[in-house]
């Protein structure tokens, strides 16, 4: 039942609203690259061309999307490269406990490694069987469905493994470091000790 999947304070809107910060970037497959960097196991960064990345094995998950502005889009079918696949190909160093997901124009969101490694975390390329539209994150967006949607970065260009947590774009501007919608972790003033970087 949708009602059972709706976190507190959320509602189901008509249609599928789209919210993002900044302009929609232009996708150029010949120059697009995804970088995996930071505390990698090898100590070296990894680069994926569009041809290489789009050829990786794909996973499909059914997952709701919960926006911090209080609407939830239910029953989305996302398809893309699972975080587990990326971690296998480009593993982090043993001490990496957090991840910074970078989008176009320097946008970023931090997640705990324990959130990134979850089974339904994806770098998605399709929504409901068709390629993502530009305003929804084409060609690649993160999908971290158990957290508020600002953690599901659109237009992903890099994944940075971190030895120490640090806040991303909205987290630096007063949003909660963890962002669990079931706990209504919307704002940084709600953080308990240990939930944010020192």
Backbone bond lengths (Angstrom), bond angles and torsions (degrees), N, CA, C in turn:
res aa  C-N    CA-C-N  psi(-1)  N-CA   C-N-CA  omega(-1)  CA-C   N-CA-C  phi
1 X - - - 1.451 - - 1.533 109.40 -
2 X 1.360 116.09 134.31 1.458 119.71 177.66 1.521 112.04 -57.06
3 X 1.331 116.06 -38.65 1.467 119.59 -177.47 1.525 111.31 -59.95
4 X 1.333 116.86 -34.25 1.464 120.91 -179.90 1.526 111.72 -72.94
5 X 1.334 117.04 -20.67 1.470 121.57 -178.13 1.524 112.27 -97.49
6 X 1.317 118.02 1.62 1.458 121.32 -175.31 1.528 109.76 -93.71
7 X 1.336 117.64 115.70 1.468 119.59 179.57 1.529 111.79 -64.96
8 X 1.316 117.76 161.80 1.468 120.51 -179.85 1.526 111.39 -60.51
9 X 1.340 115.22 141.36 1.457 120.88 178.09 1.511 115.06 81.29
10 X 1.339 118.06 -0.11 1.467 122.08 -178.31 1.529 110.76 -100.64
11 X 1.332 115.91 158.78 1.466 121.75 174.22 1.528 108.85 -140.15
12 X 1.330 116.04 159.30 1.462 121.60 178.02 1.528 108.29 -97.54
13 X 1.335 118.13 117.17 1.461 120.73 -177.49 1.526 111.84 -84.00
14 X 1.301 115.64 171.68 1.464 120.26 168.48 1.522 107.69 -77.30
15 X 1.306 116.63 137.65 1.453 119.98 179.08 1.521 112.58 70.86
16 X 1.322 114.44 -160.37 1.469 121.80 -178.42 1.523 109.01 -128.75
17 X 1.325 117.62 89.43 1.468 119.64 180.00 1.530 111.41 -59.35
18 X 1.327 115.53 153.02 1.464 122.15 176.92 1.520 107.82 -125.09
19 X 1.327 116.21 126.07 1.459 121.85 177.06 1.518 107.85 -130.41
20 X 1.316 116.60 134.71 1.465 119.51 172.36 1.519 109.19 -156.55
21 X 1.324 114.50 163.31 1.457 121.64 179.82 1.523 108.70 -100.36
22 X 1.323 117.47 130.22 1.461 121.07 177.57 1.509 112.93 83.07
23 X 1.314 114.95 -175.96 1.469 120.49 -175.90 1.529 111.14 -84.09
24 X 1.318 115.60 162.80 1.463 121.96 178.09 1.529 108.23 -81.89
25 X 1.329 118.26 123.40 1.467 119.77 -177.45 1.527 111.97 -76.05
26 X 1.313 115.20 160.37 1.466 122.51 174.75 1.522 108.81 -89.85
27 X 1.321 116.49 131.80 1.463 121.61 179.36 1.525 109.35 -90.78
28 X 1.337 115.61 124.19 1.464 122.29 176.03 1.529 108.16 -121.83
29 X 1.332 117.42 96.86 1.471 119.80 -172.83 1.521 114.23 -59.23
30 X 1.321 117.70 -28.69 1.466 119.89 -177.50 1.523 112.77 -71.35
31 X 1.334 117.64 -21.86 1.469 119.98 179.92 1.535 113.36 -116.07
32 X 1.326 117.46 -8.34 1.467 121.02 -177.80 1.521 110.33 -65.06
33 X 1.314 116.58 137.71 1.462 122.38 173.76 1.517 109.59 -142.23
34 X 1.326 115.43 147.19 1.458 122.32 169.37 1.522 107.48 -108.15
35 X 1.330 116.11 128.83 1.461 121.22 179.71 1.522 109.24 -107.71
36 X 1.316 116.52 135.48 1.465 123.05 169.70 1.517 105.29 -113.92
37 X 1.336 115.70 117.97 1.455 118.90 -167.51 1.526 110.75 -142.82
38 X 1.318 115.30 -171.38 1.457 120.03 -179.25 1.517 111.01 84.96
39 X 1.333 116.49 -135.10 1.467 122.38 -175.54 1.528 110.66 -82.86
40 X 1.341 115.89 70.23 1.462 120.62 176.72 1.528 109.29 -81.78
41 X 1.328 116.18 158.30 1.471 120.68 -179.02 1.521 111.22 -61.98
42 X 1.334 116.99 -35.94 1.468 120.83 -178.40 1.519 112.46 -83.02
43 X 1.340 116.58 -15.09 1.460 119.82 -173.79 1.512 112.98 82.72
44 X 1.323 116.73 -2.12 1.469 122.15 -178.81 1.527 110.03 -115.23
45 X 1.325 117.69 149.39 1.463 119.73 175.08 1.524 111.38 -74.21
46 X 1.323 115.35 158.56 1.460 122.49 176.11 1.530 107.65 -116.25
47 X 1.332 116.24 142.69 1.460 120.44 178.08 1.521 109.16 -125.83
48 X 1.324 114.44 136.67 1.462 120.97 178.31 1.517 108.37 -121.92
49 X 1.320 117.25 120.34 1.464 120.26 170.13 1.523 108.47 -70.60
50 X 1.330 116.79 166.48 1.463 119.50 176.66 1.524 110.48 -60.39
51 X 1.320 117.77 -40.87 1.466 120.62 -179.68 1.527 110.66 -61.18
52 X 1.316 116.43 -44.58 1.467 119.40 -179.16 1.527 111.16 -69.06
53 X 1.338 116.75 -47.44 1.461 119.33 -176.67 1.523 111.69 -64.70
54 X 1.315 117.66 -45.72 1.469 120.43 -177.44 1.522 112.12 -68.89
55 X 1.339 117.38 -14.11 1.457 121.31 177.07 1.517 114.43 -91.45
56 X 1.347 117.33 -2.61 1.462 120.07 179.19 1.527 110.85 -70.47
57 X 1.340 117.57 156.04 1.471 120.24 177.72 1.525 111.35 -56.25
58 X 1.334 114.75 142.50 1.470 120.25 -176.78 1.520 111.71 -111.76
59 X 1.311 113.71 152.75 1.460 123.54 178.30 1.521 107.67 -127.77
60 X 1.316 116.57 146.29 1.464 121.63 176.40 1.517 108.86 -117.78
61 X 1.335 116.19 133.22 1.462 121.02 177.17 1.523 109.03 -131.61
62 X 1.310 115.44 148.09 1.463 122.51 173.22 1.518 106.40 -99.88
63 X 1.338 117.08 119.08 1.466 119.49 -173.44 1.527 110.49 -152.02
64 X 1.320 115.41 142.41 1.455 122.71 175.47 1.534 109.31 -82.02
65 X 1.339 116.05 159.84 1.457 122.42 179.51 1.522 108.36 -125.16
66 X 1.327 116.82 120.38 1.467 121.71 -174.51 1.530 110.00 -112.43
67 X 1.321 116.45 111.31 1.459 121.28 179.77 1.523 109.67 -84.99
68 X 1.329 116.15 142.54 1.465 120.80 179.68 1.527 111.23 -64.78
69 X 1.338 117.47 -19.79 1.472 120.43 176.64 1.525 112.00 -76.57
70 X 1.327 116.81 3.16 1.464 126.17 167.19 1.524 116.46 97.01
71 X 1.343 119.54 1.71 1.462 117.61 171.92 1.523 109.76 -96.98
72 X 1.330 115.18 151.70 1.467 122.33 177.32 1.518 108.79 -126.97
73 X 1.334 116.33 131.17 1.466 122.19 175.38 1.521 106.43 -101.72
74 X 1.314 115.50 117.20 1.455 120.92 -169.48 1.529 111.85 -97.02
75 X 1.337 115.53 149.05 1.456 122.06 169.00 1.504 115.90 68.25
76 X 1.324 118.07 42.43 1.465 121.76 178.06 1.526 109.80 -85.06
77 X 1.320 115.81 137.32 1.467 120.89 175.26 1.529 108.27 -102.69
78 X 1.315 115.91 105.19 1.456 122.29 -178.10 1.528 109.57 -99.55
79 X 1.312 116.63 141.41 1.460 120.87 176.50 1.521 109.17 -133.66
80 X 1.326 115.71 135.28 1.459 119.81 179.18 1.506 110.90 174.99
81 X 1.314 115.74 -160.16 1.459 122.92 -178.34 1.523 108.12 -88.15
82 X 1.316 116.51 123.51 1.460 119.09 -179.56 1.524 109.70 -69.53
83 X 1.330 115.54 150.70 1.462 119.61 175.08 1.524 110.08 -58.24
84 X 1.331 117.18 -34.57 1.469 120.74 179.78 1.521 111.16 -61.41
85 X 1.336 116.82 -39.68 1.467 120.24 177.87 1.516 111.01 -64.57
86 X 1.335 116.53 -44.83 1.459 119.95 179.28 1.528 110.96 -62.58
87 X 1.331 116.71 -41.37 1.463 120.66 179.77 1.523 111.70 -65.31
88 X 1.316 117.33 -30.96 1.463 120.91 178.29 1.524 111.09 -72.24
89 X 1.327 116.59 -41.16 1.467 120.91 -177.94 1.528 111.18 -76.08
90 X 1.332 115.98 -39.63 1.468 122.01 -177.67 1.525 108.18 -127.83
91 X 1.336 117.99 75.81 1.476 120.49 -171.70 1.523 112.97 -71.11
92 X 1.348 115.01 151.62 1.461 119.88 175.93 1.526 111.09 -82.86
93 X 1.314 115.36 162.65 1.456 120.90 171.40 1.522 109.50 -65.55
94 X 1.330 118.94 154.08 1.469 121.21 -176.65 1.524 114.30 -54.96
95 X 1.329 118.79 -32.39 1.460 120.61 -176.61 1.518 115.40 -87.06
96 X 1.332 118.16 1.60 1.465 120.67 -177.12 1.527 109.77 -74.73
97 X 1.329 116.44 112.04 1.461 120.61 -177.17 1.509 114.23 -109.09
98 X 1.349 116.66 -3.54 1.463 121.05 -178.80 1.524 109.85 -142.10
99 X 1.318 115.19 164.77 1.458 122.31 -179.70 1.524 107.92 -135.07
100 X 1.331 116.74 138.01 1.455 121.65 168.55 1.523 106.81 -108.21
101 X 1.324 116.31 122.71 1.460 121.53 177.21 1.525 107.18 -98.39
102 X 1.325 116.40 122.00 1.457 122.29 -175.88 1.529 110.33 -105.43
103 X 1.329 115.84 133.68 1.459 121.61 173.96 1.516 110.17 -108.98
104 X 1.327 114.97 -175.48 1.466 120.60 175.83 1.527 110.34 -59.26
105 X 1.331 115.20 155.25 1.468 124.05 174.14 1.528 112.77 63.09
106 X 1.343 118.49 20.58 1.445 120.88 176.47 1.512 115.73 82.57
107 X 1.337 118.18 6.06 1.463 120.47 176.07 1.523 108.77 -66.51
108 X 1.337 116.48 146.68 1.462 119.38 -178.51 1.521 110.63 -153.01
109 X 1.324 115.39 158.55 1.468 122.00 171.49 1.524 107.73 -146.37
110 X 1.324 115.99 136.61 1.459 120.79 179.11 1.521 110.32 -98.56
111 X 1.331 115.54 142.17 1.468 121.66 174.54 1.526 108.18 -136.81
112 X 1.305 115.43 152.95 1.457 119.63 174.05 1.534 108.89 -68.98
113 X 1.306 116.65 147.95 1.464 119.67 176.99 1.522 110.27 -57.35
114 X 1.325 117.21 -34.59 1.470 120.43 179.47 1.527 111.69 -64.24
115 X 1.339 117.84 -26.64 1.466 121.10 174.05 1.522 110.68 -80.79
116 X 1.335 116.69 -39.77 1.462 120.58 -177.73 1.524 111.91 -65.01
117 X 1.332 117.32 -35.94 1.471 120.37 -175.40 1.529 113.18 -81.23
118 X 1.316 118.85 -2.41 1.462 120.02 -177.03 1.522 110.91 -63.35
119 X 1.304 114.72 151.73 1.464 121.92 -170.56 1.523 113.23 -57.44
120 X 1.330 118.39 -33.77 1.461 120.26 -174.78 1.527 113.80 -97.95
121 X 1.343 118.28 8.18 1.462 120.53 175.01 1.522 109.18 -78.59
122 X 1.330 115.42 127.86 1.465 121.61 -174.56 1.515 111.16 -132.00
123 X 1.329 115.10 158.10 1.450 122.31 156.94 1.527 104.64 -103.77
124 X 1.327 114.59 96.53 1.466 121.33 -167.73 1.525 112.05 -85.21
125 X 1.328 114.61 144.42 1.466 122.05 175.49 1.517 112.19 -120.07
126 X 1.338 116.35 -16.33 1.465 120.44 -178.35 1.523 110.18 -133.08
127 X 1.322 114.74 150.03 1.457 123.25 173.58 1.510 108.05 -129.43
128 X 1.330 116.57 121.86 1.463 122.92 -179.74 1.528 112.30 53.42
129 X 1.339 115.47 41.66 1.459 121.00 171.70 1.512 115.73 84.98
130 X 1.326 119.04 1.68 1.464 121.28 178.24 1.525 109.09 -128.57
131 X 1.341 117.77 153.70 1.472 119.40 178.61 1.526 111.06 -56.05
132 X 1.316 115.69 145.13 1.461 120.26 176.73 1.522 109.98 -53.97
133 X 1.315 116.72 141.83 1.458 120.24 172.39 1.529 108.31 -74.87
134 X 1.333 117.93 157.71 1.472 119.61 -178.78 1.518 113.13 -54.14
135 X 1.340 118.26 -42.75 1.461 119.83 -176.62 1.526 112.41 -73.38
136 X 1.320 118.12 -15.60 1.461 121.12 176.78 1.527 112.81 -97.25
137 X 1.338 117.41 4.50 1.453 119.59 171.52 1.509 117.09 119.31
138 X 1.331 118.73 7.30 1.460 121.40 179.68 1.535 110.64 -51.69
139 X 1.328 118.99 134.46 1.466 126.66 9.59 1.535 114.87 -91.87
140 X 1.359 117.41 -20.29 1.464 120.04 -174.86 1.525 109.24 -139.56
141 X 1.322 115.79 131.92 1.463 120.20 170.91 1.520 108.81 -131.85
142 X 1.306 115.44 151.34 1.457 119.60 172.32 1.523 108.84 -75.31
143 X 1.309 116.23 148.41 1.462 122.55 171.25 1.525 106.59 -131.55
144 X 1.337 114.80 108.81 1.469 122.31 176.89 1.524 104.91 -118.82
145 X 1.335 117.77 78.81 1.462 121.07 -162.21 1.515 116.15 -67.74
146 X 1.330 117.87 -19.63 1.469 119.14 -178.84 1.521 112.18 -86.03
147 X 1.342 118.22 0.75 1.458 122.91 176.93 1.530 109.60 -118.27
148 X 1.332 116.29 162.85 1.462 119.39 175.28 1.529 110.19 -55.47
149 X 1.327 115.50 151.12 1.464 121.31 -166.85 1.521 114.83 -67.92
150 X 1.355 119.72 -17.07 1.462 116.50 178.10 1.521 111.30 -66.75
151 X 1.333 117.46 -17.91 1.466 120.76 175.05 1.534 111.45 -75.94
152 X 1.329 116.95 -16.65 1.471 122.04 179.47 1.530 108.70 -90.93
153 X 1.305 115.79 75.06 1.465 124.01 -171.01 1.528 111.13 -59.44
154 X 1.334 115.55 133.53 1.469 121.08 173.53 1.532 109.94 -85.64
155 X 1.345 115.03 158.91 1.469 122.75 174.75 1.526 111.63 52.33
156 X 1.324 115.27 51.47 1.476 121.21 -175.44 1.529 110.39 -65.33
157 X 1.333 114.75 134.76 1.460 120.94 176.14 1.519 113.50 -125.10
158 X 1.341 117.72 -14.98 1.466 118.79 -179.42 1.520 110.58 -158.18
159 X 1.320 114.22 150.67 1.459 123.65 171.27 1.517 106.12 -123.58
160 X 1.325 115.65 121.08 1.456 120.85 -177.98 1.526 109.86 -113.02
161 X 1.321 116.58 121.09 1.457 121.21 176.12 1.529 108.83 -80.98
162 X 1.330 115.97 133.66 1.457 121.38 -174.87 1.526 111.28 -118.47
163 X 1.320 115.57 137.14 1.460 120.84 172.60 1.518 110.88 -80.54
164 X 1.334 116.80 -26.42 1.456 122.62 176.87 1.520 108.56 -133.24
165 X 1.314 116.42 142.85 1.455 121.67 -179.52 1.526 111.12 -67.40
166 X 1.316 115.85 144.43 1.462 121.24 167.73 1.530 108.37 -147.44
167 X 1.318 116.03 154.84 1.454 121.37 -172.66 1.530 111.41 -78.36
168 X 1.337 114.36 144.99 1.455 121.03 174.54 1.522 111.26 -88.48
169 X 1.337 115.73 -162.88 1.467 122.34 -172.19 1.523 112.68 -57.43
170 X 1.347 118.04 -58.55 1.466 120.12 -177.45 1.526 111.96 -75.80
171 X 1.314 116.48 -28.85 1.462 119.34 178.01 1.532 110.69 -64.58
172 X 1.329 116.71 -35.56 1.467 120.40 176.07 1.531 111.88 -69.57
173 X 1.329 116.38 -17.46 1.457 121.68 -176.87 1.532 112.35 -106.20
174 X 1.332 116.04 20.93 1.450 119.65 170.02 1.511 116.99 104.52
175 X 1.342 117.65 6.82 1.459 119.53 177.40 1.525 110.54 -93.22
176 X 1.313 115.30 156.31 1.471 122.39 -172.45 1.520 111.56 -63.56
177 X 1.300 117.09 140.87 1.451 121.83 -176.57 1.524 112.79 -68.46
178 X 1.327 118.18 -31.91 1.464 120.92 -176.55 1.519 111.62 -97.08
179 X 1.346 118.40 -50.13 1.467 123.06 171.64 1.528 114.53 76.24
180 X 1.303 117.79 43.93 1.463 122.18 176.20 1.535 108.96 -82.99
181 X 1.342 118.12 114.28 1.473 119.02 -178.08 1.523 113.37 -67.01
182 X 1.322 118.14 -25.86 1.470 120.11 179.99 1.530 111.29 -72.50
183 X 1.329 116.27 -20.83 1.457 121.13 174.75 1.536 111.56 -101.13
184 X 1.326 116.88 2.29 1.477 123.83 -175.12 1.524 111.74 50.86
185 X 1.320 114.68 47.82 1.469 121.05 179.11 1.529 108.59 -84.15
186 X 1.327 115.43 78.60 1.458 121.09 -175.04 1.533 112.49 -91.04
187 X 1.326 117.83 -42.11 1.462 121.36 -168.40 1.533 111.73 -125.43
188 X 1.328 115.04 153.15 1.464 119.81 -174.94 1.527 112.73 -65.28
189 X 1.337 117.74 -26.32 1.474 118.24 179.44 1.526 111.86 -66.48
190 X 1.341 117.21 -14.94 1.463 121.04 178.00 1.527 112.65 -84.82
191 X 1.321 117.72 -7.85 1.461 120.43 -173.67 1.521 112.27 -65.42
192 X 1.306 114.51 136.15 1.453 121.82 172.70 1.537 109.10 -88.09
193 X 1.330 117.25 160.13 1.465 119.06 177.01 1.539 111.58 -52.94
194 X 1.309 116.51 133.24 1.450 121.67 -179.68 1.518 114.93 91.76
195 X 1.338 118.24 -7.52 1.467 120.75 -178.04 1.520 112.73 -89.53
196 X 1.322 117.59 -8.38 1.457 120.52 178.80 1.510 110.70 -135.06
197 X 1.346 116.35 166.76 1.468 119.52 177.27 1.519 111.31 -63.23
198 X 1.308 116.44 153.96 1.471 120.97 177.19 1.521 109.91 -70.67
